[in-house]
Each structure stands twice: as structure tokens, then as C-alpha cells.
Amino acid sequence: MNLYLDASALVKRYVAEAGSTEVRNAVSRAVSVSTSVISRAEVSAALAKAARLGALTSAAARACGDAFRRDWPSLLRIQVSEAIVARADALAWKHGLRGYDLVQLASASSWQDSLGSTVTLATYDKPLWLAARTEGLTPFPPAL
């Protein structure tokens, strides 16, 4: 399986919450794992927010962030190019997603096109999950 992780799925690799085991198992089964470079900022922002809101201690959030940054080089990172942004622009009219979700969708779709084989897009964002299915990606988890 070619697995694309958006930020909501990436966070689950580092923070124990509903879906964490599913994501870790999917990563271990994947032939290749990718994400957009914007995920780096999104994951860090999510961890910092969790610490601010008290969902994680500051120390735990920082430890999760450190683990994420150690793993970052092992991920295939889809660059945000003019072509990706143009694709996201076109998808906006079809799906009505938020900006970064559009970039995630465009990145996964572009990766699928370049591979010539199916990509599984892991996300815990329902609108993005639905858009992935519409765009011919395999959404993960199977039911959301």
C-alpha cells in the first residue's frame, strides 16, 4: 500500500488517541509513506495547541514533536509547487475544503498520478476523507 498521511493521521502516530493503533499498523504495512511538507507545520501546531489546551502536558507535547521530527526524514515529502497549488485551486470549487486540506488532497492525488497506482489517503477529517473517495483515492480508515 502507498500511504499518504495528512496531519490529522500523522499526529496519531505520536499521540495516543482513538485511531492511533490503526495508523501505526497502516504505516507498518505500507510500501511507501508520504505527506505534504505543510504537514510539518500542521503537526507541530496541533501538538502546541494540545499543550496550550491541557490535552497534553508541555513535556509530552514536546516529546511527541521531537519524535515526529526524528521520523520526518523517513517520510516521502510532497513539495508544495505551483502545480500542487493550481490543483488545490481547482479542487476548491468541487469540494469546498479548507486551504491546507485542499493542498493535502492535491498532494495525495498528484502522488497517485506520478506512481500510476492507488494511494491510500489517511485522514481523520471527514470532509477530506469524503473528497479523497470522490477523487479516486482510497480513504483511510475504511469507515469514518
N, C-alpha and C positions, 0 to 999 in steps of 0.2 A: 504494500500500500504506500502511495505517495501521500504524505500527511502534511497539510498546511494548518498551522496553529494561529488563530487570531489571538489578541491579547487576553481575552477572557479565558481561553483554553490554556494559554501559557501560564497564567497566574496559578491555575490549578496544579501545575507541576510542582509548585513551590509552597503553596498554602494548602493545608489540609482542610478541605471543604467538600461539599457534595460535588461529585464528578471527578475528584482528584484521582481516584484509583482508575477510573475509565481512561482518563487522559494518559496517565503513566503507562497503562497497559497498551494503549494505542501507539504511543511513542516507541515502546519496546518492540512492537510488531512491525513497525514501519520500515520500508526500504530506504526512504529518504524523508526528512522532516524539514519544512521550510516555514518562513514567516516573512512579513514585510519589515523593513528596517524601522518603520514607525512603531512597531511593537516594543522596541526598546524603551521608548519614552512612555508608551501607554502602560506597560507593566510596572515601570518604576513609579509612575503617577498613581497607579492603583495601590501599590504597596504603601506609598507615603500617605495616601488617603486612609487606608485601613489603620495605620498607626495614629493619624490625627483623630479618627473617629473612635478609637479604642477597640477596634475589632482585632488588632494585633498590638502587642507591645512594640515599642520603638525598636528594641533589640531584636525581636523576632522578625519584624519587617525588614530591618537592615540585613539580617542573616539570610532571609529569603532573597533579597536583592543581590547580595553577594553570590549566592548560589546561581541565580539567574545569569549574572554577568560572567561567571565561570563557564557556564554552558553556552553562552551566546556564540562563541566561535564555532561550535559544533553544528549550529543551525545553518541551513541554506538561507541566505538573506536576500529577499527580492528587493531590488533597489527601486526607489520611487523616482521614476523617469517621467519625461513629458508624455510618453506613450501610456504609461500607467495612469497618470492624472487625466489624460484625454479619455481613456476608457472609463474611469470613475465618473467623469463628467457625463458621458453618455448614459451610464447606468443610473445616475441620479434621477433622470426623468422616468425611468422604468420602475425603480424600487423605492425611492423616497427615503433612503438611508441617510444617517449622519455622515459627515465628511470622511472621518477616519474609517468608518465601516465600509464606505464605498472604495477607499483605497485598499482595504483588506480584500474585498471581493474582486476588485480589478487585478490585484496582485496574484491571488489564487487562480483566477481564470487565465491570466497570461501565462502563469507557470504551467497550467494544464495544456494550453496551446503549444507551448515550447516542448513539453515532454511527449505530446501526442498520445498520452494515456490519462486515465481518470485520476483526478486529485480528490482526496477527501478533505473537506474544509471543516476543521473542528472549531466550534464556537458555542458559546452559551448565551448568545444574544439572539432572541427569537426572530426579529426581522431579518438579520443577516443569515440565519440558518435557513429561513424560507427563501431568501434571494439566492442562496447557494444552490438550492434544489432547482429553482427556475433557470439558473444559468448553466445547468448541466454538470455541476459539481456534486459530489456525494456528501451530504451534510452529516456531521457527527456531533453529538451522539445520534444513534438511529431515531430516537424519539426525543423531542424537546418540548 
